[in-house]
Structure formats: C-alpha cells, structure tokens
Amino acid sequence: MRVNLPLLAFVGNKNKEAIHGVSIRPILTLFIACICLFAPAYGTTYTVAVDDGADLKAKVEASMTDDIVEVPEGTYLISTEIAWPNQNGITLRAQAGANSTNVIISASATDLTRFASLNYSISLSIQNLTIQNFGGTNWANDGGVFYFNANATLNLQSCVLSGNGVDSINRNGGCFYKSDTGGRVNAQNVIFQDNNAYNGGVSYFGSHAWTNCLVISNSASSGNVAWGGTNVWTNCSISGNNMTTALIYSNSSTNKVTVNNTILAGKLLAGGIYVGFAFQNCLIQGDSVSNYTVSVNVGNISSNALFTDSKLHVGPNSAAIDGGSFSVWNANSGNVMSDFDGNPRTTCNLIDIGAYQTNYSVTSMNGQIFGSLARPLNIASVGGLIEVITSNVLLSRQLQWPNIDNITLRAGAGYNSSNCIISASATNLTRFASLNYGVSLSIQNVTLQNFGGTAWANDGGVFYFND
C-alpha cells in the first residue's frame, strides 16, 4: 500500500482542511476505511481447563474466525457432540509440549455420541490429539467421529483416531461420513486404528487426501478403510485390517481412487467398478492390482512388506525400500518434507514405499552410510567407491547404473564373495542391473545370485547392456 505523506501532513491542521479547494476529510475517511478493510485479522488463542471436556466443547463452539483452542496434557470426556461453528480457520490443537500420546479426547461412554458435526462449508484444523472411543458398535448413527452436513475442509495433522465406530449392522463411516463426494479430509501423519462400521471402517464417501498415514486394524462388512468417495493416498502404510474384506469398496464410476507409493496389505478392492482408479509404485501384500480392471497399474510390486513392528516399519530387505516414485511424490505430497517419524522423506532423490523412510546400514561411500545399493549409485561421481557393509542384500528391482565412469561396487572390510551375497528377493522377479550408458564399472568380491529365473520372460538374467 502506498501512503501519500504530503496529504497526511495536513491532518489536524485546522487552517488547512483543503488542498486547492478540495476537502481532504472525505479522502482521509476513505484512507482510514481502506486500512481497516485490508488490515490482517488475527484470531485469539484460548486454553482449555485441564481434563475438562465440557470446557473444550464450549470453547470450540464459541470460537470465531482463526481462533486457536489449545488443549493441555490430560483426558477430556465428551458427552454430547461438538457443533462446529460457522467460522473459518479455527484450530484445535495440543498445547506446546503435549501431543497425541498425552492429550486424549474421548467419549464419556460407549454408544453415546460422535465427536463433532460439521454443518457449514468452512475449513478447520485439528493437530496433535488423540480422538478415541466415539460412537460404538451399537450406536445407530453414521459418522463415528465426524459427520459432514456440508462441504467442510478438515485438516488433520499428527493425530490418532482410534477405537471409534458406528452400528455394525447398518451404519456407515467409522470416522467420517458424507452422503456424497463433497467435503474434504486432508490427513498428514495420522494413525487410523481399530475403527469400525457396517460400510467404510474409516470413511464413507467424501473426498480424502492422506499422506504419511498409518491405517491399521480397521474393519467393516464392506470397505475396511473406504467405501466410495474420492481418495488419494500417498506414502501410507495400510495393514492388519480385516483380511477377508476389501480395503476399498466401489460400485459406482463416480468414485475415484489414486494410491501412490503406498503399502497395501490385504484384499484390495470390491464392488466391481474401478473406472479412474490408479495404483502407482505400491507394494501389495496378499493381492495384486492385476486382479482388477483399473485405469492405471504402474510400477506396483506384489511382495511381503517385511513389517518389523505394530507401527508398520519395514526391515532392511523390504521391497518397499527405494521402491516409490520420486516424481509421483513431488506431484502429490503437498511439499511434506518428513516421514511419519520426522525423518527426511527422501534420500538421494529416492523414496521408500510407505509412511517411513528407512536408514539401515547397507552400503557406504565417502564415509557416509546408505540404506540400499541404489542410493549411493544415485549420487556417485566419477571414480566413486561403494562398499557393501552387510552380508545379505535382497533386490526386488534392478539397479539402473548411472552415466558415470569408473564406479566400483565391492565388499567392504571383513566381507568377501563367501559372505557378501546380493540376491533377488524372489525367483522370476528381476535382474541385477541395467547398463544404459557406455561407461566403465567394476564389481569386486561379492556374489550375485538367483536373479532372473526359468520363467522370467526377459533377456539378461544379471546384466542387460543397453549401450
């Protein structure tokens, strides 16, 4: 905004109320009005009384545009649902120093109430909280946690939604209910666990974009995770859900699903209509995208994810490591820079499938440790020396040898071809490396075994020379 200082110099001077006969009072009034109109508005921050669910509900319902409601460490029992106000930009979050492990919002009894109804087309944010035990298996309503009566946009970050549900006989949306594909849930680093419904263990219709999320042990008669709607899942880890029921149910061409760089364990789809469904660079355990007629099936792997714990971390030989698409991540991640654990989301311009970016000790180069063979290759310079510093490396996809001269791959100190073994993770799966450039390379003191296979319909079981 430009300020005309000579004009303002006359303000308050009784003898000079006009310039060349023109009154400045209307101009000054308009100037002040513009300042008031365009000045930024800032909300107020309120703190909830410790362990007082009624105060939490009251403060949210009384909030105005851009207000922040902070919740200290404690447990907050809610007996009637929050009617989220018709105000944009309200944030409900854990107080500084607290998080979803120690800020718990829960229904005061089972089969009693949902958490909140969203009756207006506004945006809201909820951060660093656990929301649990709302609705119930005998609660005869839809939307165990949120009921969308309008096209609201809900932003969830670093939250846990656990143990919520609705009547398992005929009610829908263990966490989210929307009667159509409107409304939106943006979830980043969220755990959806142990939620249930008749249709849609987590979501029923609506529009969803989930990134770096864990989806564990949810159940429904159809659609353990999602029933209909528009769903975009990027770098999520999904497992432990009802293995006899599909993760996604779709019986209409209005439903759209895009799954990127995601681990999917269990039966994938049911309902029969998958027009516009896209699966890109996913790891599928227990099923295959090829079993369904979808629009996009690119770069997907059917493999055991090799989970190491209940939070779906994967082991050092998992096919998830480096298996994601860097370009797909950039196009869909919304500039998220870290994984679920807070570690850098990409390594050497490579990305893992799932919610985590692993960092095991597999290779070393110039004193730096890498979690795979591909990572140092991706950044090596002329004359680079890459050493394998573990005894057993499994590959689920071929290495793309770079256009760099004189790279050496060899066993590290204490290893040799008898105890440094590089193998395909399964028979008839992949070759070791594709050599696409006219470069010189050396491989020393390692064993390369079990690549290709008698049913592998490609040339070059270990190396393919493209140049």
MARKOL-762214 format. One line per field, with one value per residue (C-alpha): residue number from 1; z, x, y. Coordinates in nm, 3 decimals. Each point is the difference from the previous one (the first is absolute). Layout:
tikol: c(NUM / ...)
pz: c(Z / ...)
px: c(X / ...)
py: c(Y / ...)
This chain:
tikol: c(1 / 2 / 3 / 4 / 5 / 6 / 7 / 8 / 9 / 10 / 11 / 12 / 13 / 14 / 15 / 16 / 17 / 18 / 19 / 20 / 21 / 22 / 23 / 24 / 25 / 26 / 27 / 28 / 29 / 30 / 31 / 32 / 33 / 34 / 35 / 36 / 37 / 38 / 39 / 40 / 41 / 42 / 43 / 44 / 45 / 46 / 47 / 48 / 49 / 50 / 51 / 52 / 53 / 54 / 55 / 56 / 57 / 58 / 59 / 60 / 61 / 62 / 63 / 64 / 65 / 66 / 67 / 68 / 69 / 70 / 71 / 72 / 73 / 74 / 75 / 76 / 77 / 78 / 79 / 80 / 81 / 82 / 83 / 84 / 85 / 86 / 87 / 88 / 89 / 90 / 91 / 92 / 93 / 94 / 95 / 96 / 97 / 98 / 99 / 100 / 101 / 102 / 103 / 104 / 105 / 106 / 107 / 108 / 109 / 110 / 111 / 112 / 113 / 114 / 115 / 116 / 117 / 118 / 119 / 120 / 121 / 122 / 123 / 124 / 125 / 126 / 127 / 128 / 129 / 130 / 131 / 132 / 133 / 134 / 135 / 136 / 137 / 138 / 139 / 140 / 141 / 142 / 143 / 144 / 145 / 146 / 147 / 148 / 149 / 150 / 151 / 152 / 153 / 154 / 155 / 156 / 157 / 158 / 159 / 160 / 161 / 162 / 163 / 164 / 165 / 166 / 167 / 168 / 169 / 170 / 171 / 172 / 173 / 174 / 175 / 176 / 177 / 178 / 179 / 180 / 181 / 182 / 183 / 184 / 185 / 186 / 187 / 188 / 189 / 190 / 191 / 192 / 193 / 194 / 195 / 196 / 197 / 198 / 199 / 200 / 201 / 202 / 203 / 204 / 205 / 206 / 207 / 208 / 209 / 210 / 211 / 212 / 213 / 214 / 215 / 216 / 217 / 218 / 219 / 220 / 221 / 222 / 223 / 224 / 225 / 226 / 227 / 228 / 229 / 230 / 231 / 232 / 233 / 234 / 235 / 236 / 237 / 238 / 239 / 240 / 241 / 242 / 243 / 244 / 245 / 246 / 247 / 248 / 249 / 250 / 251 / 252 / 253 / 254 / 255 / 256 / 257 / 258 / 259 / 260 / 261 / 262 / 263 / 264 / 265 / 266 / 267 / 268 / 269 / 270 / 271 / 272 / 273 / 274 / 275 / 276 / 277 / 278 / 279 / 280 / 281 / 282 / 283 / 284 / 285 / 286 / 287 / 288 / 289 / 290 / 291 / 292 / 293 / 294 / 295 / 296 / 297 / 298 / 299 / 300 / 301 / 302 / 303 / 304 / 305 / 306 / 307 / 308 / 309 / 310 / 311 / 312 / 313 / 314 / 315 / 316 / 317 / 318 / 319 / 320 / 321 / 322 / 323 / 324 / 325 / 326 / 327 / 328 / 329 / 330 / 331 / 332 / 333 / 334 / 335 / 336 / 337 / 338 / 339 / 340 / 341 / 342 / 343 / 344 / 345 / 346 / 347 / 348 / 349 / 350 / 351 / 352 / 353 / 354 / 355 / 356 / 357 / 358 / 359 / 360 / 361 / 362 / 363 / 364 / 365 / 366 / 367 / 368 / 369 / 370 / 371 / 372 / 373 / 374 / 375 / 376 / 377 / 378 / 379 / 380 / 381 / 382 / 383 / 384 / 385 / 386 / 387 / 388 / 389 / 390 / 391 / 392 / 393 / 394 / 395 / 396 / 397 / 398 / 399 / 400 / 401 / 402 / 403 / 404 / 405 / 406 / 407 / 408 / 409 / 410 / 411 / 412 / 413 / 414 / 415 / 416 / 417 / 418 / 419 / 420 / 421 / 422 / 423 / 424 / 425 / 426 / 427 / 428 / 429 / 430 / 431 / 432 / 433 / 434 / 435 / 436 / 437 / 438 / 439 / 440 / 441 / 442 / 443 / 444 / 445 / 446 / 447 / 448 / 449 / 450 / 451 / 452 / 453 / 454 / 455 / 456 / 457 / 458 / 459 / 460 / 461 / 462 / 463 / 464 / 465 / 466 / 467)
pz: c(0.000 / -0.093 / 0.256 / -0.128 / 0.270 / -0.122 / 0.035 / 0.351 / 0.100 / 0.005 / 0.244 / 0.315 / -0.147 / 0.046 / -0.240 / -0.287 / -0.047 / -0.379 / -0.274 / -0.293 / 0.126 / 0.031 / 0.346 / 0.131 / 0.256 / -0.239 / -0.131 / 0.353 / 0.096 / -0.304 / 0.077 / 0.357 / -0.120 / -0.242 / 0.280 / 0.211 / -0.291 / -0.107 / 0.338 / 0.082 / 0.254 / 0.276 / 0.208 / 0.375 / 0.174 / 0.278 / 0.241 / 0.114 / 0.371 / 0.076 / -0.029 / -0.066 / -0.303 / 0.046 / -0.012 / -0.317 / -0.169 / 0.118 / -0.118 / -0.345 / -0.045 / 0.108 / -0.226 / -0.276 / -0.327 / 0.036 / 0.375 / 0.154 / 0.275 / 0.180 / 0.209 / 0.283 / 0.082 / 0.139 / -0.078 / -0.118 / 0.011 / -0.238 / 0.060 / -0.287 / -0.343 / -0.082 / -0.244 / -0.186 / -0.051 / -0.332 / 0.023 / -0.228 / 0.113 / 0.357 / 0.128 / 0.280 / 0.108 / 0.281 / 0.208 / -0.060 / 0.153 / -0.020 / -0.282 / -0.099 / 0.255 / 0.296 / -0.125 / -0.023 / -0.100 / 0.058 / 0.018 / 0.363 / -0.073 / -0.285 / -0.250 / 0.116 / -0.246 / -0.289 / 0.040 / -0.228 / -0.269 / -0.279 / -0.115 / -0.200 / -0.298 / 0.199 / 0.057 / 0.334 / 0.135 / 0.272 / 0.104 / 0.236 / 0.173 / 0.054 / -0.068 / 0.120 / 0.096 / -0.163 / -0.130 / 0.055 / -0.158 / 0.113 / -0.068 / -0.258 / -0.185 / -0.284 / 0.046 / 0.321 / 0.029 / -0.260 / -0.182 / -0.302 / -0.058 / -0.233 / -0.213 / 0.283 / -0.033 / 0.297 / 0.039 / 0.232 / 0.097 / 0.232 / 0.153 / 0.104 / -0.074 / 0.183 / 0.127 / -0.161 / -0.181 / -0.086 / 0.002 / -0.178 / -0.131 / -0.223 / 0.074 / -0.196 / 0.052 / 0.309 / 0.001 / -0.286 / -0.162 / -0.300 / -0.213 / -0.323 / -0.125 / 0.137 / 0.309 / 0.040 / 0.253 / -0.032 / 0.232 / 0.056 / 0.240 / 0.142 / 0.151 / -0.079 / 0.221 / 0.124 / -0.147 / -0.130 / -0.183 / -0.214 / -0.310 / 0.004 / 0.306 / -0.019 / -0.267 / -0.183 / -0.312 / 0.019 / -0.149 / 0.171 / -0.046 / 0.242 / 0.015 / 0.226 / 0.182 / 0.182 / -0.051 / 0.233 / 0.108 / -0.121 / -0.098 / -0.181 / -0.185 / -0.317 / -0.038 / 0.302 / -0.066 / -0.255 / -0.148 / -0.312 / -0.035 / -0.137 / 0.166 / -0.060 / 0.219 / -0.028 / 0.192 / 0.247 / 0.173 / 0.016 / 0.168 / 0.261 / -0.114 / -0.041 / -0.247 / -0.145 / -0.090 / -0.260 / 0.102 / -0.250 / -0.118 / -0.318 / -0.191 / -0.194 / -0.263 / 0.206 / 0.247 / -0.070 / 0.167 / -0.049 / 0.210 / -0.021 / 0.162 / 0.255 / 0.176 / -0.032 / 0.192 / -0.053 / -0.261 / -0.207 / -0.163 / -0.006 / -0.162 / -0.361 / -0.140 / 0.001 / -0.282 / 0.067 / 0.263 / -0.008 / 0.189 / -0.045 / 0.157 / 0.281 / 0.190 / 0.010 / 0.256 / -0.033 / -0.327 / -0.336 / -0.189 / -0.308 / 0.147 / -0.071 / -0.299 / 0.096 / -0.210 / 0.112 / 0.122 / -0.010 / 0.195 / 0.257 / 0.178 / 0.156 / 0.295 / 0.373 / 0.157 / 0.280 / 0.279 / 0.317 / 0.251 / 0.062 / -0.141 / -0.340 / -0.025 / -0.257 / 0.016 / -0.187 / -0.287 / -0.058 / -0.359 / 0.133 / 0.027 / -0.293 / -0.167 / -0.020 / -0.281 / 0.076 / -0.269 / 0.124 / 0.352 / -0.117 / -0.188 / 0.288 / 0.335 / 0.050 / 0.081 / 0.304 / 0.089 / 0.264 / 0.048 / 0.280 / 0.246 / -0.091 / -0.209 / -0.342 / -0.242 / -0.287 / -0.020 / -0.300 / -0.204 / 0.081 / 0.210 / 0.181 / -0.038 / 0.313 / 0.283 / 0.097 / -0.159 / 0.121 / 0.078 / 0.051 / -0.042 / -0.334 / -0.190 / 0.060 / -0.224 / 0.104 / 0.365 / -0.036 / 0.079 / -0.233 / 0.037 / -0.343 / -0.307 / -0.211 / 0.222 / -0.035 / -0.370 / -0.042 / 0.119 / -0.082 / -0.191 / -0.234 / 0.174 / 0.283 / 0.235 / 0.148 / 0.263 / 0.113 / 0.379 / 0.071 / -0.081 / -0.173 / -0.237 / -0.178 / -0.311 / -0.119 / -0.302 / -0.223 / 0.055 / -0.265 / -0.033 / -0.043 / -0.283 / 0.213 / -0.082 / 0.221 / 0.287 / 0.208 / 0.202 / 0.236 / 0.329 / 0.299 / 0.263 / 0.146 / -0.288 / -0.318 / -0.256 / 0.255 / 0.245 / -0.206 / -0.197 / -0.222 / -0.111 / -0.158 / 0.266 / -0.198 / -0.299 / -0.342 / 0.135 / -0.123 / -0.139 / 0.193 / -0.214 / -0.324 / -0.163 / -0.209 / -0.074 / -0.147 / 0.330 / 0.177 / 0.334 / 0.239 / 0.235 / 0.244 / 0.270 / 0.007 / -0.104 / -0.231 / 0.011 / -0.081 / -0.242 / -0.281 / -0.009 / -0.233 / -0.032 / -0.019 / -0.347 / -0.054 / -0.138 / 0.216 / 0.333 / 0.181 / -0.236 / -0.296 / -0.224 / -0.159 / -0.143)
px: c(0.000 / 0.134 / -0.036 / -0.014 / 0.196 / -0.064 / -0.372 / 0.036 / 0.204 / -0.322 / -0.182 / -0.089 / 0.087 / -0.321 / 0.115 / 0.064 / -0.302 / 0.021 / 0.255 / -0.065 / -0.356 / -0.064 / -0.091 / 0.233 / -0.248 / -0.178 / 0.337 / 0.132 / -0.316 / 0.036 / 0.370 / -0.075 / -0.282 / 0.238 / 0.250 / -0.273 / -0.128 / 0.334 / 0.173 / 0.077 / -0.229 / 0.149 / -0.193 / 0.014 / 0.165 / -0.198 / 0.120 / -0.233 / -0.022 / 0.191 / -0.210 / -0.315 / -0.185 / -0.291 / 0.237 / 0.162 / -0.339 / -0.107 / 0.318 / -0.016 / -0.366 / 0.064 / 0.305 / 0.013 / 0.195 / 0.368 / -0.029 / 0.223 / -0.117 / 0.295 / -0.038 / 0.245 / 0.115 / -0.294 / -0.312 / -0.314 / -0.336 / -0.272 / -0.365 / -0.167 / 0.141 / 0.168 / -0.198 / 0.290 / -0.078 / -0.044 / 0.345 / 0.299 / 0.347 / -0.064 / 0.284 / -0.033 / 0.343 / 0.212 / 0.177 / 0.374 / 0.189 / -0.299 / -0.099 / -0.231 / 0.152 / -0.111 / -0.290 / -0.298 / -0.352 / -0.247 / -0.372 / -0.111 / -0.181 / -0.030 / -0.288 / -0.062 / 0.116 / 0.225 / 0.276 / -0.127 / -0.247 / 0.119 / -0.308 / 0.163 / 0.235 / 0.294 / 0.361 / 0.133 / 0.318 / 0.062 / 0.358 / 0.192 / -0.301 / -0.144 / -0.373 / -0.127 / -0.298 / -0.270 / -0.314 / 0.004 / -0.097 / -0.362 / -0.018 / -0.277 / 0.138 / 0.241 / 0.342 / 0.159 / 0.234 / -0.104 / -0.329 / 0.023 / -0.328 / 0.177 / 0.314 / 0.237 / 0.378 / 0.152 / 0.379 / 0.138 / 0.367 / 0.186 / -0.321 / -0.121 / -0.357 / -0.045 / -0.277 / -0.281 / -0.294 / -0.367 / -0.265 / 0.152 / -0.339 / -0.100 / 0.195 / 0.283 / 0.330 / 0.193 / 0.178 / -0.142 / -0.341 / -0.108 / -0.301 / 0.186 / 0.352 / 0.000 / 0.184 / 0.369 / 0.232 / 0.370 / 0.192 / 0.375 / 0.186 / -0.326 / -0.063 / -0.340 / -0.022 / -0.270 / -0.293 / -0.306 / -0.331 / -0.244 / 0.129 / 0.327 / 0.207 / 0.168 / -0.182 / -0.331 / 0.000 / 0.147 / 0.331 / 0.323 / 0.370 / 0.219 / 0.380 / 0.244 / -0.289 / -0.022 / -0.326 / -0.011 / -0.261 / -0.316 / -0.300 / -0.334 / -0.235 / 0.110 / 0.284 / 0.223 / 0.159 / -0.213 / -0.346 / -0.034 / 0.101 / 0.317 / 0.317 / 0.363 / 0.246 / 0.370 / 0.277 / -0.233 / 0.041 / -0.320 / -0.014 / -0.168 / -0.350 / -0.266 / 0.181 / -0.318 / -0.160 / 0.141 / 0.175 / -0.202 / -0.358 / -0.124 / -0.321 / -0.021 / 0.208 / -0.030 / 0.250 / 0.367 / 0.306 / 0.368 / 0.252 / 0.367 / 0.311 / -0.218 / 0.023 / -0.332 / -0.029 / -0.322 / -0.273 / -0.002 / -0.337 / -0.365 / -0.313 / 0.100 / 0.029 / 0.352 / -0.009 / 0.255 / 0.185 / 0.379 / 0.264 / 0.357 / 0.319 / -0.180 / 0.103 / -0.289 / 0.003 / -0.261 / -0.156 / 0.092 / -0.123 / -0.001 / -0.298 / -0.220 / -0.086 / 0.138 / 0.101 / 0.365 / 0.222 / 0.360 / 0.308 / -0.186 / 0.167 / -0.165 / 0.220 / 0.016 / 0.057 / 0.211 / -0.156 / 0.209 / -0.250 / -0.361 / 0.065 / 0.084 / 0.370 / 0.167 / 0.320 / 0.327 / -0.084 / -0.355 / -0.097 / -0.146 / 0.350 / 0.066 / -0.312 / -0.202 / -0.013 / 0.177 / -0.195 / -0.334 / 0.090 / 0.087 / -0.328 / -0.222 / 0.170 / -0.091 / 0.365 / 0.013 / 0.369 / 0.008 / -0.128 / -0.227 / 0.292 / 0.123 / 0.295 / 0.074 / -0.257 / 0.243 / 0.360 / 0.228 / -0.310 / -0.147 / -0.305 / -0.128 / -0.348 / -0.208 / -0.009 / 0.367 / 0.338 / 0.239 / 0.367 / 0.163 / 0.373 / 0.037 / 0.268 / 0.255 / 0.160 / 0.240 / -0.069 / -0.379 / -0.232 / -0.289 / -0.301 / 0.016 / 0.213 / -0.191 / 0.047 / 0.377 / -0.025 / -0.246 / 0.251 / 0.338 / 0.262 / 0.277 / 0.221 / -0.250 / 0.060 / -0.309 / 0.052 / -0.257 / 0.015 / -0.249 / -0.012 / -0.335 / -0.162 / -0.328 / -0.107 / -0.359 / 0.078 / 0.302 / 0.260 / 0.021 / 0.376 / 0.067 / 0.175 / 0.314 / 0.339 / 0.209 / -0.240 / 0.109 / -0.242 / 0.178 / -0.022 / 0.101 / 0.259 / -0.052 / -0.222 / 0.069 / -0.188 / -0.066 / -0.184 / -0.109 / -0.296 / -0.224 / -0.311 / -0.338 / -0.269 / -0.204 / 0.037 / -0.106 / -0.009 / 0.292 / 0.351 / 0.288 / 0.069 / -0.074 / 0.302 / -0.142 / 0.316 / 0.344 / 0.183 / 0.264 / -0.090 / 0.147 / -0.166 / 0.230 / -0.016 / -0.379 / -0.231 / -0.291 / -0.254 / -0.354 / -0.080 / -0.245 / -0.141 / -0.122 / -0.338 / 0.137 / -0.095 / 0.287 / 0.355 / 0.308 / -0.051 / 0.268 / 0.102 / -0.178 / 0.223 / -0.207 / 0.304)
py: c(0.000 / 0.347 / 0.281 / 0.362 / 0.181 / 0.359 / -0.063 / -0.140 / 0.301 / 0.207 / -0.228 / 0.193 / 0.341 / 0.203 / 0.271 / -0.242 / -0.225 / 0.010 / -0.027 / 0.230 / 0.037 / -0.376 / -0.126 / -0.271 / -0.132 / -0.243 / -0.117 / -0.057 / -0.187 / -0.226 / -0.055 / -0.108 / -0.224 / -0.172 / -0.060 / -0.159 / -0.207 / -0.143 / -0.032 / -0.365 / -0.166 / -0.208 / -0.251 / -0.043 / -0.297 / -0.167 / -0.269 / -0.277 / -0.079 / -0.321 / -0.318 / 0.202 / -0.136 / 0.238 / 0.297 / -0.135 / -0.029 / 0.346 / 0.171 / -0.158 / 0.088 / 0.361 / 0.046 / 0.259 / 0.013 / -0.105 / -0.064 / -0.268 / -0.233 / -0.161 / -0.313 / -0.079 / -0.351 / -0.197 / -0.202 / 0.180 / -0.178 / 0.114 / -0.094 / 0.189 / 0.073 / 0.330 / 0.212 / 0.157 / 0.371 / 0.179 / 0.161 / -0.055 / -0.100 / -0.120 / -0.221 / -0.255 / -0.122 / -0.136 / 0.261 / 0.045 / -0.293 / -0.232 / -0.236 / -0.282 / -0.239 / 0.211 / 0.212 / -0.234 / 0.101 / -0.280 / -0.065 / -0.022 / -0.328 / -0.246 / 0.026 / 0.356 / 0.266 / 0.093 / 0.258 / 0.279 / 0.090 / 0.230 / 0.190 / 0.279 / 0.022 / 0.129 / -0.110 / -0.123 / -0.159 / -0.257 / -0.072 / -0.232 / -0.157 / -0.347 / -0.029 / -0.335 / -0.213 / 0.211 / -0.168 / -0.375 / -0.331 / 0.052 / 0.374 / 0.039 / 0.302 / 0.069 / 0.162 / -0.120 / 0.300 / 0.259 / 0.045 / 0.229 / 0.183 / 0.244 / 0.020 / 0.079 / -0.045 / -0.182 / 0.011 / -0.267 / -0.004 / -0.238 / -0.134 / -0.345 / -0.110 / -0.326 / -0.226 / 0.196 / -0.154 / -0.023 / -0.271 / -0.299 / -0.112 / 0.292 / 0.321 / 0.157 / 0.180 / -0.104 / 0.337 / 0.211 / 0.013 / 0.204 / -0.087 / 0.088 / 0.071 / 0.357 / 0.120 / -0.071 / -0.163 / 0.084 / -0.234 / 0.016 / -0.233 / -0.134 / -0.344 / -0.156 / -0.308 / -0.241 / 0.193 / -0.185 / 0.035 / -0.194 / 0.180 / 0.192 / -0.086 / 0.339 / 0.202 / -0.005 / 0.214 / 0.352 / 0.112 / -0.108 / 0.077 / -0.195 / 0.029 / -0.191 / -0.166 / -0.336 / -0.189 / -0.300 / -0.257 / 0.170 / -0.210 / 0.011 / -0.233 / 0.180 / 0.246 / -0.055 / 0.338 / 0.184 / -0.042 / 0.212 / 0.364 / 0.154 / -0.127 / 0.096 / -0.189 / 0.086 / -0.181 / -0.164 / -0.338 / -0.203 / -0.342 / -0.217 / 0.090 / -0.271 / -0.224 / -0.157 / 0.334 / 0.237 / 0.320 / 0.206 / -0.052 / 0.162 / -0.072 / 0.328 / 0.178 / 0.321 / -0.146 / 0.077 / -0.147 / 0.088 / -0.191 / 0.104 / -0.151 / -0.181 / -0.337 / -0.184 / -0.328 / -0.193 / -0.033 / 0.320 / 0.058 / -0.102 / 0.136 / -0.057 / 0.355 / 0.144 / 0.254 / 0.272 / -0.205 / 0.041 / -0.198 / 0.126 / -0.139 / -0.183 / -0.312 / -0.246 / -0.282 / -0.274 / 0.119 / 0.155 / 0.304 / -0.224 / -0.185 / 0.304 / 0.214 / 0.340 / 0.299 / 0.024 / -0.284 / 0.122 / -0.106 / -0.210 / -0.292 / -0.306 / -0.088 / -0.054 / 0.341 / -0.153 / 0.204 / 0.002 / 0.142 / 0.100 / 0.349 / -0.149 / 0.079 / -0.225 / -0.204 / 0.067 / -0.237 / 0.119 / 0.072 / 0.326 / 0.151 / 0.236 / -0.143 / 0.320 / 0.251 / 0.328 / 0.185 / -0.136 / 0.112 / 0.351 / 0.026 / -0.118 / 0.065 / 0.365 / 0.084 / -0.229 / -0.027 / -0.276 / -0.353 / -0.124 / -0.013 / 0.348 / -0.119 / 0.152 / -0.137 / -0.066 / -0.125 / 0.062 / 0.089 / -0.342 / -0.072 / -0.307 / -0.141 / 0.056 / 0.251 / -0.029 / 0.072 / -0.269 / 0.053 / -0.338 / -0.063 / -0.176 / 0.192 / 0.272 / 0.262 / 0.275 / -0.075 / 0.033 / -0.291 / -0.085 / -0.226 / -0.163 / -0.066 / 0.251 / 0.305 / 0.048 / -0.089 / 0.283 / 0.261 / -0.156 / 0.197 / -0.116 / -0.257 / -0.052 / -0.292 / -0.167 / -0.271 / -0.254 / -0.018 / -0.276 / -0.368 / -0.044 / 0.249 / -0.076 / 0.190 / 0.019 / 0.220 / 0.042 / 0.266 / 0.272 / 0.052 / 0.373 / 0.181 / 0.039 / -0.154 / -0.227 / -0.067 / -0.301 / -0.214 / -0.237 / -0.185 / 0.207 / -0.085 / -0.347 / -0.111 / -0.195 / -0.206 / -0.276 / 0.225 / 0.303 / -0.130 / 0.213 / -0.190 / 0.056 / 0.005 / -0.252 / -0.229 / 0.134 / 0.355 / 0.212 / 0.017 / 0.158 / 0.307 / 0.173 / 0.167 / 0.282 / 0.199 / -0.064 / 0.024 / -0.205 / -0.164 / -0.255 / -0.251 / -0.178 / -0.270 / -0.049 / -0.283 / 0.079 / -0.281 / -0.107 / 0.282 / -0.056 / -0.353 / -0.272 / 0.170 / 0.355 / 0.123 / 0.242 / -0.005 / 0.039 / -0.171 / 0.202 / 0.286 / 0.157 / 0.213 / 0.277 / 0.183)
